[in-house]
Amino acid sequence: MFDLGSLTAAFGGFIWVVFFFVLALSIIVAVHEYGHYIVGRWCGIHAEVFSVGFGTPLLSRVDKYGTRWQISALPFGGYVRFKGDADVAGRQDVSFTSTNEETKLRGTMQGAPIWARAATAVAGPVFNFILSILLFCGLFMWQGQYSQDLHIAKIAPLPGDYALKVGDEIIAVNRTNVVDFESFVLVSQNLTAPVTYTVKRDGTTLDALGPVPFVALVGQVSPRSAAFEAGILAGDVITRIDGVPIRDFGDLQKAVAISDDAEMDFTVWREGLEFEVTLKSKPVAIPGPDGNFTNRRLVGISGAMFFEPGTEPLPFVTALQAAVARTWFIIKISLAGLSEMVLGKISACNLSGPVAIAETAGQVATQGTIPFLALIAGLSTAVGLMNLFPIPVLDGGHLLICAYELVTGRKPSESIIQLIMTWGLFFILSLTVFTIVMNMLCP
């Protein structure tokens, strides 16, 4: 698979942050707008323009249905303009609708039946959720699941000299038998190095010394975190914090938890060399499996085992189920997080504005293609969910108008629609400015 990390490492810089943000946004928006377009077409609503980006068209062509497909100069988003729309926000072209007979208005968003308008409006968010599920499903299948036999596929470079080798099959840890990954994790708690691993190697059973399974190895570095800013990389090993030896990842977590707002000196081992970096933890709201949030101080380091277990392909149905569960979990924690912020239980610093998202996209791209695709999947869910909020100019606002018409039997007046659309646009712009300011002021 093509590796984005090597590309960003080679070039780096602000231009690549913008590039990967635009790339992620363009994919998500194109899928969202295609949902509107294709369902609208199925419902008899004609799309005049499908645009990736705004402003002056750079490339365009007209298909057999009379829709102009174009790529425009400003690549921050996109839109579908249906017949009878006055602008990209979907406001009604009064001059068009007032001078055409009812049969011609059937092909417009304003003249179509309620069911057709509602289906077209909801299709954008639904296609975002489908994109998330497909990406997560593909990633789960690509990464696979742990093999039944716990054999070592890769060993991370570590300080110290150990006897384990790639290809060893672990059958016991400190004389306690293990039969799969779950049992291995259970017996791996509270161990002290060196650990005796009983392994099968080339048909022979033997004992080999190794580190504790969950040594303080950096598995992943979170974007926009203290660790990322300090230059810590995946594969680094944290050996000491403020001079105190770190035996395993649990020691690292405890040291960070009690640090409060103080700076910490991390001693980092990388490829045989040690160096020190100074960093300070940041407060972050962490979602739990039940959707509740806990405020913790983190430095942005995720742990990893010192070896990678062998994997086998994950069945499609299992991967699809896991992808649906992951997408639903993102929706659930997003709604819970918004609720907690409104109630003041967690800080508004946990909101991410466009600048923070752009920075995150660029930093995730440095970690490789798979993390970047996972980011697109997560952002696609967030975009789909946000567009379902009942705010005018968003898809949820259009659904709200459809619901009003269904209940009352009449459409809101054009002046009312124009007013609420203007209010909705003002609200979205205000929220965007608020998130940008919060991201600048928060630590």
Secondary structure as GFF3:
##gff-version 3
##sequence-region A 1 443
A	DSSP	alpha_helix	4	11	.	.	.	ID=ss1
A	DSSP	alpha_helix	14	42	.	.	.	ID=ss2
A	DSSP	beta_strand	47	62	.	.	.	ID=ss3
A	DSSP	beta_strand	68	82	.	.	.	ID=ss4
A	DSSP	alpha_helix	94	98	.	.	.	ID=ss5
A	DSSP	alpha_helix	102	105	.	.	.	ID=ss6
A	DSSP	alpha_helix	114	143	.	.	.	ID=ss7
A	DSSP	beta_strand	145	146	.	.	.	ID=ss8
A	DSSP	beta_strand	152	155	.	.	.	ID=ss9
A	DSSP	beta_strand	169	173	.	.	.	ID=ss10
A	DSSP	beta_strand	176	177	.	.	.	ID=ss11
A	DSSP	alpha_helix	181	187	.	.	.	ID=ss12
A	DSSP	beta_strand	195	201	.	.	.	ID=ss13
A	DSSP	beta_strand	204	210	.	.	.	ID=ss14
A	DSSP	beta_strand	217	221	.	.	.	ID=ss15
A	DSSP	alpha_helix	226	230	.	.	.	ID=ss16
A	DSSP	beta_strand	237	241	.	.	.	ID=ss17
A	DSSP	beta_strand	244	245	.	.	.	ID=ss18
A	DSSP	alpha_helix	249	257	.	.	.	ID=ss19
A	DSSP	beta_strand	263	270	.	.	.	ID=ss20
A	DSSP	beta_strand	273	280	.	.	.	ID=ss21
A	DSSP	beta_strand	282	287	.	.	.	ID=ss22
A	DSSP	beta_strand	293	298	.	.	.	ID=ss23
A	DSSP	beta_strand	301	304	.	.	.	ID=ss24
A	DSSP	beta_strand	307	309	.	.	.	ID=ss25
A	DSSP	beta_strand	311	312	.	.	.	ID=ss26
A	DSSP	alpha_helix	316	342	.	.	.	ID=ss27
A	DSSP	three_ten_helix	348	350	.	.	.	ID=ss28
A	DSSP	alpha_helix	354	365	.	.	.	ID=ss29
A	DSSP	alpha_helix	369	387	.	.	.	ID=ss30
A	DSSP	alpha_helix	395	408	.	.	.	ID=ss31
A	DSSP	alpha_helix	414	441	.	.	.	ID=ss32
###
